[in-house]
Amino acid sequence: MARLRTCSLTWAALIILLLPGSLEECGHISVSAPIVHLGDPITASCIIKQNCSHLDLEPQILWRLGAELQPGGRQQRLSDGSQQSTITLPHLNHTRAFLSCCLNWGNSLQILDQVELRAGYPPAVPRNLSCLMNLTTSSLICQWEPGPETHLPTSFTLKSFKSRGNCQTQGDSIMDCVPEDGQSHCSIPRRHLLLYQNMGIWVQAENALGTSMSPQLCLEPMDVVKLEPPMLRTMDPSPEAAPPQAGCLQLCWEPWQPALHINQKCELRHKPQSGEASWALVGPLPLEALRYELCGLLPATAYTLQIRCIRWPLPGHWSNWSPSLELRTTERAPAVRLNTWWRQRQLDPRTVQLFWKPVPLEEDSGQIQGYVVSWRPSGQAGAILPLCNTTELSCTFPLPSEAQEVALVAYNSAGTSCPTPVVFSESRGPALTRLHAMARDPHSLWVGWEPPSPWPRGYVIEWGLSPPSTSNSNKTWRMEQNGSATGFLLQENIRPFQLYEITVTPLYQDAMGPSQHVYAYSQEMAPRHAPELHLKHIGKTWAQLEWVPEPPELGKSPLTHYTIFWTNAQNQSFSTILNASSRGFVLHGLEPASLYHIHLMAASQAGATNGTVLTLMTLIPEGSELHILLGLFGLLLLLSCLCGTAWLCCSPSRKNPLWPSVPDPAHSSLGSWVPTIMEEEAFQLPGLGMPPITKLTVLEEDEKKPLPWESHNSSETCGLPTLVQTYVLQGDLRAASAQPQSQSSTSNQAGPPRQSSYFKDQIMLHPAPPNGLLYLFPITSVL
């Protein structure tokens, strides 16, 4: 929309420039105010001079704001003959727009004059004026917040003056500072400042709709000075200086050179590099000292440190934080208590497995790099023999025959912990009873027991996978120091669908009770597969099924029952529940020769799983019954065939279609009444020059008479079949159709007298083929 408005304004300016000089000088716009508050009304008038002779006497003046025509113009003629149009825009909602005075010129709208209108707000009072004295640039830098947008060109000016009092009386003025466009800060150079004398400072904002000023700020430039931070660095090692204590850092800093003559105080902040710890603040640091030892930190930990300073005790601003310095604290000897327990190997009683866990005695107990198990022989004063040196929490070593006690210590680069004695005693205490375990959730197990009497001083709870895998052969263990405890919640290294072996051993003052074991799952899974069904025997109405149970798997609860489902061809379903110890089942009540779909479902407390579907068909009835049924069916079929044959033979109407009656040419009545005079005695086949058949003669049966061509021209027809030879006629069909009717009547009357009952030979005539032969097929009926 803004782009369209810009293009319209550009075209309007071009039109004005291209207008003729006389038309360009015809109109003039005057407005009440070119800049108003956004939303206020504005009034404009356009006057067309009288000397515009090329215009109409009464020209129609139009108004356009931007690209939109504005209605409501009032037009009138003035006393000097010029035309005037006045319009009032009730609300100017455009921050910038062009108002044009136009009239119709030919077929287009021509602009006579236009004026730019602006709308906005007066400037708000600048807020949060603050100043800093920068000794690096030797200038007073002031900044402020300009306030909301005015939509009008607004200028800001930083004004100031010198004052010897509390800025109540104005002294010498200081040159105004004008910031660059769009910026809200400005710097007063050092040459215009008196560092230790008060000065009044304020910001003035001004545009076409008004002027506003911020509250006056009275300050002394050095009271708002901002120093640069010192540079932190580590202390150089010195032979005379003592090494830093554990958890301490020694550091020093170099102050900023331009501020050496200024009294100041500094503060330090630090945080560990690892993790997401927040900054810890230390200060104020000693004024005269340029070095400091920071203690109370974690040993063997890398830290990040920063420092900043401020003019003190006089007013000033804190400097920025210095660049970071990274240092690492020294280690301290481990301050831990080692809980231990041991057991002997069954195959080699002199081989001991020693287990331990460090318990921190302080919040900062120091890091542990390894453990040492040692033995001090009784006959050798001061001799210490190491038996094991490891970074693990267990160790297996051969115990010397005379050794009854060993010492275990934790060590690092700063020293060792206090030795923990481990006594190997053969005495046995009472065992605990009623050991049980149950799952709380998929990642925890509760193990409980009844404490023996007397109560032990503690318990060792050990758990791990059963059987232990090669990748996870180490067991997890905990020591419960409370001898009256009746249970413990295991939450470490517990995973679902795994079988765990839990061992609890009571610990006495100088003895150890026998260990008790229990097995448990934190969460069990449903059977992965159901057994596959097999058909063992089948009958007409029964089927015997069997299956082989799946072997037990770790992490899966034992089966509780089986369920067999079967469905017939009519989609009717049946089921029965069997014990988990079942290995087979017999289905009764089946339909003979029917199809069934059967599957087995194995269920446990964790869920159920369906097996594959077995499809079977029951047997058909036995052989004797089948023979009887087949015999009855064959007899019924034979009787049906005999009845059908008899019916066909006895019914003439059914006989003729199957066996047509062919008349005997030897007993035909054709030869008894054939005229004695023939037009042509010789018989010739159509292919040998015989004319086509011309007429049909109906004969009545009488005693047989020889035909003329039977004796004379029998040799010419010997090549035809007997039936065809009998019905070959001679004549031209086209010639016969042209003979008079009377002749046909006379021929039909010749012949023997009719009898009361006789056979009539009907001859069906087909169109003669091209060779002139005609084949006649007789159809005999009783008249």
N, C-alpha and C positions, 0 to 999 in steps of 0.2 A: 504493500500500500504506500509506503514511504517512497519507494522507487517510482511508482506511478505519479505521485504528487510532484516529485522533483522533475520528471519529464514534462508534466503539464506546465510547470512554472517556466521551464526552459523554452518551450514552444511559445508561451505567451510573450516572453521577452523578445524572441525572434520576430514575432508578428509586429510588435510595436516598432522594432527597428526597421522593418521593411515597409511600414505604412508610408504613404505620401506625406510630404511635409505639411500640407494644408489640413489633412485628416488628423495628423498627429497633434496638431495644435488646437483641434476643435474642443477636446474635453479636458477637464481638470478635476481631480478628486481631492477633497479635504476631509480629514477625520478629526473626531473629538480628541483622541489620544492614540498615538501609534503603539504604545505599550501600556497594557492594562493588567490587572489581576486576572489570573486564570478563572474563567467563568463569569466575569463582569460583562455588562453590555457595552456596546460601542456604536457610535453614530457616524455615518459618512454621507457626503453629498457630492454629486457629480454635476458640473455645469458645462453645457455645450454652448459655445459662443454663437452670436448671430451671424458673423461673417462666414460661416460654413455654408456657402451658397449651394454646394453640390449635394447637401443633405436634404431630406424631406422637410417640409414645413413643420410637421409634427413628428419628429423622430421618436421611436420607442426605445427608451434607455433601459438596459438590463444590467443586473448585478450578478457577479460570480465570485464566490469565495473558494479559492483553490480551483477544483474542477467541477464544483457544484453550483448551479444557478440558485440564487437566493430570491424568494418572493418577498413582497411587501414594500417595494419601492414606490414612493409618492412623487409624482412628476407634476411640475407646474412651470408656467412661463413667467419670467421676471419682467420688470418694467423696461429693461433695456432690450428686450426681445430674445434673450437667451433662454435656453431650456435648462431646468434644474430638477434633478432626481435625488431624493433623500431616502436613506434606509437605516434602520436601527437593528443591529444584531443583538438579541436579548442576552445571549450567553456565548462568549468566545471560548470555546473548549479546545482550540488548537494553540499549542505553544508557539507555533510560527506558521503563518499563512499569508497569501497574497489576495487582496481584495481588488477586483477589476471592475471598471465601468465599461460596458460593451453596448454595441448596437448591431443590428443586422445589416450587413453589407453584401448585397447580392444574395448568394446562397450560403454564406458563412457568417460566423459571429466574429466581429472585429473588436479589438480592445482599444479603447480611446485613451485610457489612463489606468494605472494600478498603483497600489501602495502596499508596503509590507507591514503586517500586523504581528506583534509579539505579545505573549501572555505568560505570566509566571508568578513568582512570589517574591516578596522582599527577603533579603538575607536574614537567616537566623543568627542568634548571638553565638559566636564561637565559644567552644567549651574546652575545659581541661587544658588550659595553657600551662606549659611547664618549660623550664630552661635548664640546660646543663652547660657547665664550663668545661670545655675540652682543652686540656693543656697541650695536647699533641698538635692541634691545629690553631691554638691560641685564639679561639673564637667562642662566643656564647651562642649556643644552638637552642632555639626555641621551637616548639611544635604545639599544635592544637588540633581540635576536631572541628571541621567547617560546618557541620550541621546538615540538614536535609537539602536535597537538590532544589534549586530555584528555577531552573529552566531558562534562566536569563544570564547573560554575561555578568559575572560577579568577580570583583577584584578584592584581594585580601592584602592588607598592609600591616606590617609589624612596626608599631610606633613605640618610642621610648624617650625617656629624658633622665637627666642626672638630678639627684636630690641629696641634700646633706641631712635631712631629717628622715622621717618615716614616710617619705613620698607624699606628704601633705602639701608641700610647697614644690613647685616645679622649677627646676634649674635649667641648665643648658639643654637644649633639645639635641637628640641624636638623630642622625640621618635615618630616614625611613628605610625599612628593609622590605622589598617586594619579592615574594617567592615566584618561582616559575609557574607557568600555567599547570594546573592540576596538582600542585604540591601544597602541603599544609605544614611546611617547616621553613625556617629562614635562619641565617647565621649573621650575627653582628661581629664585625672584625675586631681584633684586639686594640687597634688604634683608636677606636671610639669608646673604649671601656676604661673605667677606673676599677681595678680589681677589688679594692676594699672600700668602695663607696656605694651606697644604695642607688638604685635606679628603678624608675617606674616603667613597666612594660605592659602593653595591651595590644590586641589585634582588632583592626577595623575592617568590616566587610561592607561593600557598597555595590549596588546595581541601580538600574533605572527606577526601581520602585521604592528604594529607601536605603538606609544605612544603619548598621548595628555595630556595637563594640562589646568586646569581652570584658569581664571584670579585670581591674588593674592588678598586676602582679608586682610587688615591691620586694626586691632582693638585692643581695650583695653578690657579685659574680663568684667570689671565692667560696661562698656558702653553698654553692651548687656545683662545686668542682667534682668531676668524676675521674678517678685515677685509673691508670692502667694496671693490670694485675702483675704480681711478681712471677718469676720463672722458677718452678719447682725442679729440683734435681736431687739425685741420691748422693749420700755422703761418701767421700773417698775413704777406703779402708786405711786405718792407721795402726801401726804396731802398738802404740801406747793405749789406744782406745780399746775398751772391753767389747767383745762381740755382743751383738744384740741378744736379748733374752728371747725365749720361745714365745711366739705370738706378738712380737714387737717389730716395728720398722723405724729406722733412723733416716731422716731426710732433712734437707736444708733448702733455702730459696734465695733468690737474688732479687732485691727490690727494683722497682722502675726508677731509672736514673733521674728523670726530670722531677720526681717527687721525693728526692732524698731529704730535702729541707722541710718537708711537711710531716708533721706527726700523724701517725696512722695506726690502725689496728687491723689484724687479719684473722681469718677463720679458714678452717680446713674441712673438707668433706671427703668421704671415702665409701667404697662399696666393693664387695667381692666381684670378680669378673664373671664367675660362673653363677648361673641361676638368675633370678629376677629380683634380687634384693634391692631395697631403696637406699638412697644416700643417707649416711650417718654424718652429722655435723659435729665438729670439734672446734671449740674456740671460747673466748678469744685467745689467740696465741700470745706468748710474751712479747712485749713491745721491742725490747732491745735485742732479743735473741733472733738469730737468723737460721737456727736449726731446732729440730724438735724430734723427740722419740715418741712414737705412737704405739701404745700397748693395748692389750685386751683384744687382740685380733685372733682369728683362727690360725693355728699353726699350719705351715706348709700350704698356704693359700695365697693366690695372686690377687692383688687389690689394685683398684684405680683410684688415684688421688687428685684433687684440684684445690686451689687456694684463691682467695680474693681479699682485697683490702679496701679500707675507707678512711677518709680524713677524720682524725679523732684527737682530742675531744670536741673540736669545732665541727659545725655542720658540714655535711658533704653527702655524696652518693657512693654506694658500693660500686666497685669496679666489676667488670665481667669476670667470670671464672677463668682461671688460667688454663692453658693446655694440659691435658691429662698426663700423669706420670704413673707408670705401672711398676709395682714392686711386689716381691714375694716374701712372706714371713718365714722365719726359721721353724724347724720342727722341734717338738718336745718328745720326751720319752713317753711311751704308751702308759696311760693311767687307766688300766682295765683290770677286772677280775675275770679269771678263766674258769668257767664251769666245765668239769671234766667227768668222764666216765669211760670205762674200758670193758673189754671182754676178751676172752682167750679163744683162739681157734680150736675147733674140735679135733682136727687132724694133728695139730702140733700145739700142745698146751703151753710150751714155752714161748710161743709167738703171741704177742699182745697187740690188739688193735685199740689204740687210744684216740678218743674223740674229745673235742673241746669247743667251746663257744665263748667269745669275748663279751664281757658285760662292761660298758663304760662306767667309770666311777665319777666322772665329771662331764659337764656339757662339752668341754673341749678336751677330749681324751687323747688326742694325737693320732697320727696315722700309724698303721702297723704294716711293716714290710715283710715279716716272716715270724716263724716260731721255731724254738729250739727245745728239744727234749734231751736232758742230760742226766747222768748218774755219777754220784761221788762215791768211789770205793772207800770202804771203811778202813782198810789197811794203808791207804795212801793219803797222807795229809795234803790238802790243797789241790789234789788232782781231780779234774772234772772231765768225764768222758762223754762226748756227745753221742746220743743214740739216734737222733733224727733232727733234720733241719729242713723245714718245708714251708711253703706259703699256703697250704691247704689247712682245713680244720680237722684233719685226722692224720694218723700216722700208724704204720705197722712196722714193728721192729722185734727182733729176738731179745727177750729179757734175760740178762745174766742170771745164773742159778742162785748167786748169793744176793741179788738185788731184791729188796722188798719195797723200795720207794724210789721214785724219780722226780725230777723237777721240770716244770714247764714254764717258759718265759716267752713274752712277745717283745720284739725289738724293732727299731728303725735307726736312722742315722744319728739320732740324738741320744740313744741309750736303750735300756731294756726296762721292762715292767718288773714288778715284784714277783719273785718265783712262786709258783703254785705247786705244792707238793701233791703227788699222786701215790697213794698207798695201795699195794696189791695184796689184798687179804683173801684167804681161802674160806673164811667163815661165811655161813649162809644164814640169812634171816628168813622170817615167814613170808609166804607169798600172798598176794592179794587175791580176791575171789570175785566171781560174777563179773568178769570183764565183758563188756558189750559195746557195740558201736552202731550209730545210726546217722543217716544223712540229714543235714539241716538245709542245704541248698546244693546246687551243682558244684560249688567250689568250697565246701566245708564239710567236715565230719565231726560228730561229737562222740567221744569215747568216754565211757564211765566205768566205775569199779566200786567195790566195797573195800575200804582200807583195812589192812590187817591189824592185828593187836600183838604187840604194841605198835603205835603209829610210827611209820618211818620218818626220817628227816626230809624226805623228798622223793620224787619219782622221775624216771627218765622215760619219755614217750618217744618212740621211734616208729616211723612209717615210711613206706615205699611201695613201689609196684610189685605185684605178685603174679607170676614169677618176675624177678628183676630182669630188665632188658639190658642189652649191651650198651645202649646209648644213655641209659639212666639207671646205672647200677648203684649209685650212691643214695643212701637213705637220708631222710630229714629227721632231725630229732630236736627235742626241747626238754629242758629240765624244769620241773615244777618244785619250787622250794618249800611249798606248804605241804607238810605231811598229812594234814587232815583233809586235803582236797579229795573229792569223789569223782572228778571228771575234768576233761580238758577239751577245748574246741580247737580242732586242727584246721587252719586256714592257709597254710603255706604249702605250695606245690600240690594242690588238690585239683584234679581235672575230672570232668564227667566221663562216664562210660569206661572207667578204669577200675580194676580190682586192686585194693590196697591191703597190705598186710601191716597190722598195727601191733606193736610190741610195747608192753608197759613193764618196767622193772622197778621195784621199790629199793630205795637207798637208805641204809642205816648208818649209824655212826662209824663203825669200822667193818661193815659187812654189806652185802648186796643180796637181795632176795632173788628167787628164780623168776625168770621172765615169763609172761603170759602173752598169748597171741590171739588175735581176732581178725577176721577178714570182713571187708565192707566195701560197698560202692557208694559214691556220692550221688550218682545218677545212673540209672540203667537204661538201656535202649531196647526197643522192640526187636523181635527176631528178624534177622535180615532175610532169611528164606524160609518158606514152609516146605515140609517134605513133599516129594514128588509121588503122586498116586500111581499105583500099578494095578492092573486087572489080573487077578489070580484065577478065578473061575466065574462062569456066567451061565445062567439058565434062561428059561422063558420069562420068569417073574422075579428073578433075583440076580444079584451080582455080588461077588466077593472081592473086596479091595484090600490092598495092603500097602504099606509105606515103610521107609527106613528113616528113623528120626535123625535130625541134623545133630552133629556133634556139638557139645557145649562150647561157647565162645566167651572169651573174657569181655567183660563190660556189658553182657546181655543177661538179663534176669532169667531164671528157669521158667520153663513153660508151665502154665496152669491148666490148660485144656486144649482140645482140638474141636473144631466144628466142621462137619461135612455138609456141603450144600449140593443139591442136584435139581436140575430143571428138565422137564419133559418137552416134547415137541409143541405142546400147547402153551408153553411159557409159564407153566405152573411150577413154583419153587417149593422145595422142602429142605429141611435141615435137621440135624441132630447133633448133640454135644457129647463128646467123649472125654475120658480121662487123659491126662498127659502121658500115662504109661501105655496107652493103647497103641497097637501096631497094625491093626486091621479092623475091618467092619464089613458086615453083610447087609446089603440093601434089599429089603423085601417089598412086596406089593407093587412090582413093576409091571408094566404092560408088555405082552409078548410082541416081538418084532417092532419095538419102539426105540427111538433115538433119545439119549440122555446126555446132558453135560454136567460134569461133576468136578468140584474143586474142594481143596482142603485148606482151612484157615488155622494157623498156629497162633496162640494167644499167650501173653504173659502179663505181669502187672504193669509193664511199661508200654504195652500196646499189642497189636495183632498184625499179621502179615498173611496175605493170600498166596496160595501156590498156583501152579499152572493148571489149566483146565484139561480134564480127561473126557473124551467123547467116546461113547460106546452104544451098541445096539443089542437089545435082548434077542434071544433065539426065537425062531419061528416054531410052531407046534411040531411034534414028533413025526416020524416017517409014516406009520400006519394011518394016522389021521390025515396026513397029506394025501396018501393014496386014495382014501375014501373020497375026499373032496375032489380030487382030480377025476376019479371015475364018474362021480355024479355029474360033474361039469361036462365030461365027454359024452355021456348018455343024453344029457339035455341038448347038447349041440347036434348029435345025430338025429334025434327026433325032430328038431327044428328043420334040418336039411331035408328029411323025408317028406314032411308036410309041405314044405315049399315046392319040392319037385312035383308032388301029386297035384298041387293046385295049378301049377303052370301047365302040366300035361292035359288036364281035364278042361281047361278054359280055352275055347277057340280064340277069343279076343286076345289072350296072352300068348297063343301059340304062333299066329302069323307074324308078328313082329320079330320073333326069334328065328322061325323057319319059314321064309316066304314060299308061297305056292307057285311053282313055275309050270305054266301050261305045256302040254305035250303037243308039239306041232303035227305029229302024225294023226291025232284025233281031232284036229281043228276042223271047223265047218267052212273054212275059207274056200276050199276047193270045190264045194258042192254048188256054188252059185256064181262062180266067176264067169263073166261073159265069154262066149265062145270066140268072138271076134276081138282080137286085140290090135291096138294100133301098131304095136311093134312086138313081133314074136321073139325076137332075139333079146336076151338079157345081158346087160353089160353093167359092170360095176362102175360106180362114179369115177373112180380113178382111171377107168378104161374108156370113158366117154359116156357114162350113164347120166341122163339128166336128173336134176333134183326131184325129190318127192313133191307131188302137187296136191294130193288129197288124201283123206282118211276114209276108209270103208269099214263099216260095222257089219260083221257077219253073224249069222245065226247058225248054231251047230246043227248039222244033219249028217247023213251018212257021208263018209269020206269019199271024195273024188280026186283023181289025180290032177295035179295042176299042169298047165302046159309046159312051164319051164323046167318041171321036174324030170321030164324025159328027154327034152331036146338040149337044154343048156346046163345040164348038171355039171358038166366039166368046168364051166366058168366059175361056179360057186363052190367048188370043192375045197377051195382054200379057206373058207370062212367057217366059223363054228356052226353047229347044227342049229342052235337057237337063233343065231343071227341070220342064217340063210332063210329061215322060215319067214322072217318079217321084213325082208328087203322089198321095198316097193319101187315102182318106176314112175316117172313122170316129172313134170316141171311144176313146181309149186306156183310160180308166177303165172304160168299159162293156165293152170287150173283155176286160179282165182279169177281169171278173166272170162270163163265160160258162163253161159246163161244159167240161171237158177233152174230152169225147167229141165235141163239136161241132167243136172244133179238129182232132181226129184225122180226122174225116170229111172236112173240107175239104181236109186235106193229102193224102188219098188220091185225090181227084179230079184227073184230068189224063191226059195220054197216057202210054203205057208208057215206062220208062227205056230208054235206049240204052246200048250198051257204051262209047261215047266221046262225050262231049258237053261243052259249055261251061256252066258254072253261074254265074249272076249272083248275086253276094252283095251285099246292100244293107246298109250300116251305118247304123243308126238313131240319131239324136241326139235328145235331149229336145226336145219341141215348143216352139217359141217362143211368146210370149204371143198372137200373132195367129193361131195355129193352123197356119201353114205349116210344112212339113218339107222340108228340102233333103237329098236322098240323093246321096251321092258313091259311085259304083260302084268296086269293086276286083275285077278279073278275074284269075282264076288257073286253071290247067289241072288238072283232076281226073283 
